[in-house]
Amino acid sequence: MWLNLLGALVLVSLVALVLYPRADFKVQVRDGQIECRGKLPHAVKADLARLLGELQLGAPLKILGKWQGKKLRLWFRGRVSKGDRQAIRNFFQASGFSL
């Protein structure tokens, strides 16, 4: 019985790793505060914080990024409009990142 439970736990963990890849950086916006963690150049962090302040996001938001070779994969958690998502993607492309 314990082996079955352990096997199921390992399987669920592997599925979670595949479906929810670990981010190389995370930008969190909550109550007007912007927090950046991970592998993101400092100059980009400052400019991104300025952009996010201009967008005036009303709800908490997480922007997660993962480097896949020379490309950057972005995904979002939280309520954010498609237009704001595109503005954030455009910011990263204008900053020299390949999406």
C-alpha distances in whole Angstrom, upper triangle without the diagonal:
4,5,5,6,9,10,11,12,14,15,17,19,20,21,23,25,26,27,28,30,31,35,37,39,39,42,41,44,44,47,49,48,47,44,44,41,40,42,45,49,51,53,51,49,53,54,51,51,54,53,51,53,55,53,52,49,48,44,42,41,39,41,38,39,38,40,39,42,45,44,43,40,41,38,39,37,39,42,44,47,47,51,49,46,49,51,49,48,52,52,50,52,55,54,53,49,49,46
4,5,5,6,8,10,10,12,14,15,16,18,20,21,23,25,26,26,28,29,32,35,37,36,39,39,42,42,45,47,45,44,41,41,38,37,39,42,46,48,51,49,47,50,51,48,48,52,51,48,51,53,51,50,47,46,43,40,39,37,38,36,37,36,38,37,40,43,42,41,38,39,37,37,35,37,40,43,46,46,49,48,45,48,50,47,46,50,50,47,50,53,51,51,47,47,44
4,5,5,6,8,10,10,12,14,15,16,18,20,21,23,24,25,27,27,31,33,36,36,39,39,42,42,45,47,46,44,41,41,38,37,38,42,45,47,50,48,46,50,51,48,48,52,51,48,51,53,51,51,47,47,43,40,39,37,38,35,36,34,36,35,38,41,40,39,37,37,36,37,35,37,40,43,45,45,49,47,44,47,49,46,45,49,49,46,48,51,50,49,46,45,43
4,5,5,6,9,10,10,12,14,15,16,18,20,21,22,24,26,27,30,33,35,35,38,38,41,41,44,46,45,43,41,40,38,37,38,41,45,47,50,47,46,49,50,47,47,51,50,47,50,52,49,49,46,45,41,39,38,36,37,34,35,33,35,35,37,41,39,38,36,36,34,35,33,36,38,41,43,43,47,45,42,45,47,45,44,47,48,45,47,50,49,49,45,44,41
4,5,5,6,9,10,11,12,14,15,16,18,20,21,22,24,25,28,31,33,33,36,35,38,38,41,43,42,40,38,37,35,34,36,39,43,44,47,45,43,46,48,44,44,48,47,44,47,49,47,46,43,42,38,36,35,33,34,32,33,32,34,34,36,39,38,37,34,34,32,33,31,33,36,38,41,41,44,43,40,43,45,42,42,46,46,43,45,49,47,47,43,42,40
4,5,5,6,9,10,11,12,14,15,17,19,20,21,22,23,26,29,31,31,34,34,37,37,40,43,41,39,36,36,33,32,34,37,40,42,45,43,41,45,46,43,43,47,46,43,46,48,46,46,42,42,38,36,34,32,33,30,31,30,32,31,34,37,36,35,32,33,31,32,30,33,36,38,41,41,44,42,40,42,44,41,40,44,44,42,44,47,45,45,41,41,38
4,5,5,6,9,10,11,12,14,15,17,18,20,21,22,26,28,31,31,34,34,37,38,41,43,41,40,37,36,33,32,34,37,40,42,45,43,41,45,46,43,43,47,46,43,46,48,46,46,42,42,39,36,35,32,33,30,31,29,31,30,32,36,35,34,31,32,30,31,30,33,36,38,40,40,43,42,39,41,43,41,40,43,43,41,42,46,45,44,40,39,37
4,5,5,6,9,10,11,12,14,15,16,18,20,21,25,28,30,30,33,32,35,36,39,41,39,38,36,35,32,31,33,36,39,41,44,41,40,43,44,41,41,45,44,41,44,46,43,43,40,40,36,33,32,30,31,28,29,28,30,29,32,35,34,32,30,30,28,29,27,30,33,35,37,37,41,39,36,39,41,38,38,41,42,39,41,44,43,43,39,38,35
4,5,5,6,9,10,11,12,14,15,16,18,19,22,25,27,27,30,29,32,33,36,38,36,35,32,32,29,28,30,33,37,38,41,39,37,41,42,38,39,42,41,39,41,44,41,41,37,37,34,31,30,27,28,26,27,25,28,28,30,33,32,31,28,28,26,27,25,28,31,33,36,36,39,38,35,37,39,36,36,40,40,37,39,42,41,41,37,36,34
4,6,5,6,9,10,11,13,14,15,16,17,21,23,26,26,29,30,33,34,37,39,37,35,32,31,28,27,29,32,35,37,40,38,36,40,41,38,38,42,41,38,41,44,41,41,38,38,35,32,30,27,28,25,26,24,26,25,28,31,30,29,26,27,26,27,26,28,32,34,36,36,39,37,34,37,39,36,35,39,39,36,38,41,40,39,35,34,32
4,5,5,6,9,10,11,12,14,15,17,21,24,26,26,29,30,33,34,37,39,37,35,33,32,29,28,29,32,36,38,40,38,36,40,41,37,38,42,40,38,41,43,40,41,37,38,34,31,30,27,27,25,25,23,25,24,27,30,29,28,25,26,24,26,25,27,30,32,35,34,37,36,33,35,38,35,34,37,38,35,37,40,39,38,35,33,31
4,5,5,6,9,10,10,12,14,15,19,22,24,24,27,27,30,30,34,36,34,32,30,29,27,26,28,30,34,36,38,36,34,38,38,35,36,39,38,35,38,40,37,38,34,34,30,28,26,24,25,22,23,22,24,24,27,30,28,27,24,24,22,23,21,24,27,29,31,31,35,33,30,33,35,32,31,35,36,33,35,38,37,37,33,32,30
4,5,5,6,9,10,10,12,13,16,19,21,21,25,25,28,29,32,34,32,30,28,26,24,23,24,27,31,33,36,33,32,35,36,33,33,37,36,33,36,39,36,36,33,33,30,27,25,22,23,20,21,19,22,21,24,27,26,24,22,22,21,22,21,23,27,29,31,31,34,32,29,32,34,31,30,34,34,31,33,36,35,35,31,30,28
4,5,5,6,9,10,11,12,16,19,21,22,25,26,29,30,34,35,34,31,29,27,25,23,24,27,31,33,35,33,32,35,36,33,34,37,36,34,37,39,37,37,34,35,31,28,26,23,23,20,20,18,20,19,22,25,24,23,21,21,20,22,21,25,28,29,31,31,34,32,29,31,33,30,29,33,33,30,32,35,34,33,30,28,26
4,5,5,6,8,10,13,16,19,21,22,25,25,28,29,33,34,33,31,29,27,25,24,25,27,31,33,35,32,31,35,35,32,33,36,35,33,36,38,35,35,32,33,29,27,25,22,22,19,20,18,20,19,22,25,24,22,19,20,18,20,19,22,25,27,29,28,31,30,27,29,31,29,28,31,32,29,31,34,33,33,29,28,25
4,5,5,6,8,10,13,17,18,18,21,22,24,26,29,31,29,27,25,24,22,21,22,24,28,30,33,30,28,32,32,29,30,33,32,29,32,34,32,32,29,29,26,23,21,19,19,16,17,16,19,18,22,24,22,21,18,18,16,17,16,19,22,24,26,26,29,28,25,27,29,26,25,29,29,27,29,32,31,31,27,26,24
4,6,5,6,7,11,14,16,17,20,21,24,26,30,31,29,27,24,22,20,18,20,22,26,28,30,28,27,30,31,28,29,32,31,29,32,34,32,32,29,30,27,24,22,19,18,15,15,13,16,15,18,21,20,18,16,17,15,17,17,20,24,25,27,26,29,28,24,26,28,25,24,28,28,25,27,30,29,29,25,24,22
4,6,6,9,12,15,18,18,21,23,26,28,31,32,31,28,26,24,22,20,21,23,27,29,31,28,28,31,31,28,30,33,31,29,33,34,32,33,30,31,28,25,23,20,19,16,15,13,15,14,17,20,18,17,15,16,15,17,17,21,24,25,26,25,28,27,24,25,28,25,23,27,28,25,26,30,29,28,24,23,20
4,6,10,12,15,17,17,20,21,24,25,29,30,29,26,25,23,22,20,21,23,27,29,31,28,27,30,30,27,28,31,29,27,31,32,29,30,27,28,25,22,20,17,17,14,15,13,16,15,19,21,19,17,14,14,13,14,14,18,20,21,23,22,25,24,21,23,25,23,22,25,26,24,25,29,28,27,24,22,19
4,6,9,12,14,14,17,17,20,22,26,27,25,23,21,20,18,17,18,20,24,26,28,25,24,27,27,24,25,28,27,24,28,29,27,28,24,25,22,20,17,14,14,11,12,11,14,14,18,20,18,16,12,12,11,12,12,15,18,19,22,21,24,23,19,22,24,21,20,24,24,22,23,27,26,26,22,21,18
4,6,9,12,12,16,17,20,23,26,27,25,22,20,18,16,14,15,17,21,23,25,22,22,25,26,23,24,27,26,24,27,29,27,28,25,27,24,21,18,14,13,10,10,8,11,11,15,17,15,13,10,11,10,13,13,17,20,21,23,22,25,23,19,21,23,20,19,22,23,20,22,25,24,23,19,19,16
4,7,9,10,14,15,19,21,25,25,23,20,18,15,13,11,12,15,18,21,23,20,19,23,24,21,22,25,24,23,26,28,26,27,24,26,23,20,17,13,12,9,9,7,10,12,15,17,15,13,11,12,11,13,13,17,20,21,24,23,25,23,20,22,23,20,19,23,22,19,21,24,23,23,19,19,17
4,5,7,10,13,16,19,22,22,20,17,15,12,10,8,9,11,15,17,19,17,16,19,20,17,18,22,21,19,23,25,23,24,22,24,21,18,15,11,9,6,5,5,8,11,14,15,13,10,9,9,9,11,12,16,19,19,21,21,23,20,17,19,20,17,16,19,19,16,18,21,19,19,16,16,15
4,7,10,13,17,20,23,23,20,17,14,11,9,6,6,8,12,14,17,15,14,18,18,16,18,21,20,19,22,25,24,25,23,25,23,20,17,13,11,8,6,5,7,10,12,13,12,10,10,10,12,14,15,18,21,21,23,23,24,21,19,20,21,17,16,19,18,15,17,20,17,17,14,15,14
4,7,10,13,16,20,19,17,13,11,7,6,4,5,6,10,12,14,12,11,14,15,13,14,17,17,16,19,21,20,21,20,22,20,17,14,10,8,6,5,7,9,13,15,15,14,11,11,10,11,12,13,16,19,19,21,21,22,19,17,18,18,14,15,17,16,13,16,18,16,17,14,16,15
4,6,10,13,16,16,14,10,8,6,5,6,9,9,12,13,15,13,11,14,15,12,12,16,16,14,16,19,18,19,16,18,16,13,10,7,6,5,7,9,12,15,18,18,16,13,12,10,10,10,10,13,16,16,19,19,20,17,15,17,17,13,14,17,16,14,17,19,17,18,16,18,16
4,7,10,13,13,10,7,6,4,6,9,11,10,12,12,14,11,9,11,12,9,9,13,12,10,13,15,14,15,13,15,14,11,8,6,5,6,9,12,15,18,21,20,18,14,14,11,11,10,10,12,14,14,17,18,18,15,13,16,15,11,13,16,14,13,17,18,16,18,16,18,17
4,6,10,10,8,6,5,6,9,11,14,13,16,15,17,15,11,13,15,11,10,13,13,10,12,15,14,14,11,13,11,8,6,5,6,9,12,15,18,21,24,24,21,18,16,13,12,10,9,10,12,13,16,18,18,15,14,17,16,13,16,18,16,16,20,21,19,22,20,22,20
4,7,7,6,5,7,9,12,15,17,16,18,17,18,16,12,13,14,11,9,12,12,8,9,12,11,10,8,10,8,6,5,6,8,12,15,18,21,24,27,26,24,20,19,15,14,11,10,10,11,11,14,17,17,13,13,17,15,13,16,18,16,17,20,21,20,23,21,23,22
4,5,5,7,9,12,14,18,20,19,21,20,21,19,16,16,17,15,12,14,15,11,11,14,13,11,9,9,7,5,7,9,12,15,18,21,24,27,30,30,27,24,22,19,17,14,12,10,12,12,16,19,19,16,16,20,18,16,19,22,20,21,24,25,24,27,25,27,25
4,5,8,11,15,17,21,23,22,24,22,23,21,18,18,19,16,13,15,15,12,11,14,13,10,9,8,8,7,10,12,15,18,21,25,28,31,34,33,31,27,26,22,20,17,15,13,14,14,17,21,20,17,18,22,20,19,22,24,22,23,27,27,26,29,28,30,28
4,7,10,13,17,20,22,20,21,19,20,18,15,15,15,13,10,11,12,9,7,11,11,8,8,9,9,9,10,13,15,18,21,24,27,30,33,31,29,26,25,21,20,17,16,14,15,14,17,20,19,16,17,20,18,17,20,21,19,21,24,24,23,26,26,28,27
4,7,10,13,17,19,18,19,17,18,17,13,13,14,12,9,11,13,10,9,13,13,11,11,12,11,10,11,12,14,16,19,22,25,28,31,30,28,24,24,20,19,17,16,15,16,16,19,21,21,17,18,21,19,17,20,22,19,20,24,24,22,25,24,27,26
4,7,10,14,16,14,15,13,15,13,10,10,12,9,6,9,11,8,8,12,12,11,11,13,12,10,10,10,11,13,16,19,21,25,27,26,24,21,20,17,17,15,14,14,16,15,18,20,19,16,16,19,17,14,17,19,16,17,20,20,19,22,21,23,22
4,7,10,13,12,14,12,14,13,9,10,13,11,8,12,13,11,12,16,16,15,14,16,15,12,11,10,10,12,14,17,19,23,25,24,23,19,19,16,16,15,15,15,17,17,20,22,22,18,18,20,19,15,18,20,17,17,21,21,19,22,20,23,22
4,7,9,8,10,9,12,10,7,9,12,9,9,12,13,12,14,17,17,17,16,18,17,14,12,10,9,10,11,14,16,20,22,21,20,16,16,14,15,14,15,16,18,18,21,22,22,18,17,19,18,14,16,18,16,15,18,19,16,19,17,20,19
4,7,8,10,10,13,12,9,12,15,13,12,16,17,15,17,20,20,21,19,21,19,16,14,11,11,10,11,12,14,18,20,20,19,16,16,14,15,15,15,17,20,20,23,24,24,21,19,21,20,17,18,20,18,16,20,21,18,20,18,20,20
4,6,9,10,13,12,10,14,16,14,15,18,19,18,20,23,22,23,22,24,22,19,16,13,12,10,9,10,11,15,17,17,16,14,14,14,15,16,17,19,22,22,25,25,25,22,20,22,21,17,18,20,18,16,19,20,17,18,16,18,18
4,7,9,12,11,10,14,15,14,15,18,19,18,21,23,23,24,23,26,24,21,18,15,13,11,9,9,9,13,14,14,14,11,13,13,15,17,19,21,24,23,25,25,25,22,20,21,21,17,17,19,17,14,17,18,15,15,13,15,16
4,6,9,7,7,10,11,10,12,15,15,15,18,20,20,22,21,24,23,20,17,14,12,11,9,10,10,14,15,14,13,11,13,13,15,16,18,21,23,21,23,23,23,20,18,19,18,14,14,16,13,11,14,15,11,12,11,14,14
4,6,5,6,9,10,11,12,15,15,16,18,20,21,23,23,26,25,23,20,18,15,14,13,14,13,17,17,15,15,13,16,16,18,19,22,24,26,24,26,25,24,22,20,21,19,16,16,17,14,12,14,14,10,12,11,15,16
4,5,5,6,9,10,11,13,14,15,17,19,20,22,22,25,25,22,20,18,16,16,15,17,17,20,21,19,19,17,19,18,20,21,22,24,26,24,26,26,25,22,21,22,20,17,18,18,15,13,16,16,12,14,14,18,19
4,5,5,6,9,10,11,13,14,16,17,19,21,21,25,25,23,21,19,17,17,16,18,18,21,21,19,19,17,19,18,21,21,23,25,26,24,25,25,24,21,20,20,18,15,17,16,13,12,14,13,10,12,13,17,19
4,5,5,6,8,10,10,12,14,15,16,18,19,22,22,20,18,16,14,14,13,15,15,19,19,17,16,14,16,15,17,18,20,22,23,21,22,22,20,17,17,17,15,12,13,13,9,8,11,11,7,10,11,14,15
4,6,5,6,9,10,10,12,14,15,17,17,20,20,18,15,14,12,13,13,15,16,20,21,19,18,15,17,15,17,16,18,20,21,19,21,21,20,17,17,18,15,12,14,15,11,11,14,14,11,14,13,17,17
4,5,5,6,9,10,11,13,15,16,17,20,20,19,17,16,15,16,16,19,20,23,24,22,21,18,20,18,20,19,21,21,22,20,22,23,21,18,18,19,16,14,16,16,12,13,16,14,12,15,16,19,20
4,5,5,6,9,10,11,13,15,16,19,20,19,17,16,14,16,16,19,19,23,24,21,20,17,19,17,19,18,20,21,22,19,20,20,18,15,16,16,13,11,13,13,9,10,13,11,9,13,14,17,18
4,5,5,6,8,10,11,13,13,17,17,16,13,13,11,13,13,16,17,21,22,20,18,15,16,14,15,15,17,17,18,16,17,17,16,12,13,13,11,8,11,11,8,9,12,11,10,13,13,16,16
4,5,5,6,9,10,11,12,15,15,14,13,13,12,14,15,19,20,23,25,23,22,18,19,16,17,16,17,17,18,16,18,19,17,14,14,16,13,11,14,14,11,12,16,15,13,17,17,20,19
4,6,5,6,9,10,12,15,17,16,15,16,15,17,18,22,23,26,27,25,23,20,21,18,19,18,20,19,19,17,18,19,17,14,15,16,13,11,15,14,11,13,16,14,14,17,18,21,21
4,5,5,6,9,10,14,16,15,14,14,13,16,17,20,21,24,26,24,21,19,19,16,17,16,18,17,17,14,15,15,13,10,12,12,9,8,11,11,8,11,14,12,12,16,16,19,18
4,5,5,7,7,11,12,12,10,11,11,14,16,19,21,24,26,25,22,19,19,15,15,13,15,14,14,11,13,14,13,9,11,12,10,8,12,13,10,12,15,15,15,18,18,20,19
4,5,5,8,11,12,13,12,14,14,17,19,23,25,28,30,28,26,22,22,19,19,17,17,16,16,14,15,17,15,12,14,16,13,12,15,16,13,16,19,18,17,21,21,24,23
4,5,8,12,14,15,14,16,16,19,21,24,26,29,31,29,26,23,23,20,20,18,19,18,17,14,14,16,13,11,13,14,11,11,15,14,13,16,18,17,17,21,21,23,22
4,6,9,11,13,12,14,14,17,19,23,25,27,30,28,25,22,21,18,17,15,16,15,13,10,10,12,10,7,10,12,9,9,13,13,12,15,17,17,17,21,21,22,21
4,6,9,11,11,14,15,19,21,25,27,30,32,30,28,24,23,20,19,16,16,14,12,11,12,14,13,10,13,15,12,13,16,17,16,18,21,20,21,24,24,26,24
4,6,8,8,11,12,16,19,23,25,28,31,29,26,23,21,18,16,13,13,10,9,7,9,12,12,9,11,14,12,12,15,17,16,18,21,21,21,24,23,25,23
4,7,9,13,15,18,21,25,28,30,33,32,29,26,24,20,18,15,14,10,8,8,10,14,14,11,14,17,16,15,19,20,19,21,24,25,25,28,27,28,26
4,6,10,13,16,19,23,26,29,32,31,28,24,22,19,16,12,10,7,6,8,11,14,15,12,13,17,16,16,18,21,20,21,24,25,25,28,26,27,25
4,7,10,13,17,20,24,26,29,29,26,22,20,17,14,11,9,6,7,9,12,15,16,13,14,17,17,15,18,20,19,20,23,24,24,26,25,26,24
4,7,10,13,17,20,23,26,25,22,19,17,13,11,7,6,5,7,7,11,13,14,11,11,14,14,12,14,17,16,17,20,21,21,23,21,22,20
4,6,10,13,17,19,22,22,19,16,14,10,8,6,5,6,9,10,13,14,16,13,11,15,15,12,14,17,16,15,18,20,19,21,19,20,18
4,7,10,13,16,19,19,16,12,10,7,6,5,7,9,11,10,13,13,15,12,9,12,12,9,10,14,13,12,15,17,16,18,15,16,14
4,7,10,13,16,16,14,10,8,6,5,6,8,11,14,13,16,16,17,15,12,14,15,11,12,15,14,12,15,18,16,17,14,15,13
4,7,10,13,12,10,6,6,5,7,9,11,15,17,16,18,17,18,16,13,14,15,12,11,14,13,10,13,16,14,15,11,12,10
4,6,9,10,8,6,5,7,9,12,14,18,20,19,21,20,21,19,16,17,18,15,13,16,16,13,14,18,16,15,12,12,10
4,6,7,6,5,6,9,12,15,18,21,24,22,24,22,23,21,18,19,19,16,14,17,16,13,14,17,15,14,10,10,9
4,6,5,6,7,10,13,17,19,23,25,24,25,23,24,23,20,20,21,18,16,18,18,15,15,18,17,15,12,10,10
4,6,8,10,14,17,20,23,26,29,27,28,26,27,26,22,22,23,21,18,20,20,16,16,19,17,15,12,10,11
4,7,10,13,17,20,23,26,28,26,27,25,25,24,21,20,21,19,16,17,17,13,13,15,14,11,8,7,9
4,7,10,13,17,20,23,25,23,23,21,22,21,17,17,18,16,12,14,15,11,10,14,13,11,7,5,5
4,6,10,13,17,20,21,20,21,19,19,18,15,14,15,13,10,12,12,9,9,13,12,11,7,6,5
4,7,10,14,17,19,17,18,16,18,16,13,13,15,12,10,13,13,10,11,15,14,14,10,9,6
4,7,10,13,15,14,15,13,15,13,10,11,12,9,8,11,12,9,11,15,14,14,11,11,8
4,7,10,12,11,13,12,14,13,9,11,13,10,10,14,14,12,14,18,17,18,15,14,11
4,7,9,8,11,11,13,11,8,11,13,10,11,14,15,14,16,19,19,20,17,17,14
4,7,8,11,12,15,13,11,14,16,13,14,18,18,17,20,22,22,23,21,21,18
4,6,10,12,14,12,11,15,16,14,16,19,19,19,22,24,24,25,23,24,21
4,7,10,12,10,10,14,15,14,16,18,19,20,22,24,24,26,24,25,21
4,7,8,6,7,10,11,11,13,15,16,17,19,20,21,23,22,22,19
4,5,5,6,9,10,11,12,14,15,17,19,20,21,23,22,22,19
4,5,5,6,9,10,10,12,14,16,16,18,20,22,20,19,16
4,5,5,6,9,10,10,12,14,15,16,18,20,19,19,17
4,5,5,6,9,10,10,13,14,15,17,19,18,19,16
4,5,5,6,9,10,11,13,14,15,17,16,16,13
4,5,5,6,8,10,10,12,14,16,14,14,12
4,5,5,6,9,10,10,12,15,14,15,13
4,5,5,7,9,10,11,13,12,13,11
4,5,5,6,9,10,11,9,10,8
4,5,5,6,8,10,10,10,9
4,5,5,6,9,9,11,11
4,5,5,7,6,8,8
4,5,5,5,6,7
4,5,7,9,11
4,6,9,11
4,7,9
4,6
4
